[in-house]
Amino acid sequence: MTPVRTTMKGDLICRVVIETPVNLTREQKDLLRQFQDTLDGDSKHQQSPHKKSFFKKIGDLFD
């Protein structure tokens, strides 16, 4: 990231915290299953981004 008052560039370190719900109600579980059903058949969501090969990740940069 380039700071506002200088042309020096540096690293941006971010910390992402993801909270996942526990003890879901039956209705909430059904809604998540419905959401999963909408992703079936969508090629963008077929594979986790963490399971891509190194060369696939590099290829995605140029798409």
N, C-alpha and C positions, 0 to 999 in steps of 0.2 A: 504494500500500500504506500502511496505517496502522501506524505504529510502535507498539510495545507500551506505552511509557510516556508517550505524548503523543497528542493528537488531530490533530496536523498530518499532512497527506497530501502525498505526493510521487510522483515517478516511480520506476518500477522498471526498471532497464536490465539486460537479460539478454544473454548471449552464448551462442549455441547452436553447438556444433561437431558436425558430422555426418561420420562417417567411413564411406566406402563401400568395400567390399572389392574388391580387384583380384586378378587371376589365379585366378579361381574354377575349381574342379574341375568335371568333367562332371556329377557328382552334384549339386553345389551349383546349377549352372545349371538342371538339370532341376527341382529343388525350387522355384527362383524362377519357372520357367515354370508349374509346378503352382499356385503361389500366384496368379500373374497370372490363370490360368484360373478360379480361384474368385471373382475380382473381376469378371469379365465378367458383365454382366447386373445387377449391383448398382448402382442409380442413384446411390448416394452416392459411388461411386468412378469414375464415368464421366468426370468432368472434374477437372482439377487445380484446387485452390483459388486458384492464382495466375492462372488464366485466366478467373475470374469477372468480370463487369462490376461497376462501382461500385455500381449499384442492386441487383444481386443480393446483393452482400455486405451492404448495408444491410438488405435484406429478410431475410437469414439471421439478423440480430441479433434480429428479432422472432419467430422461429419457436420 
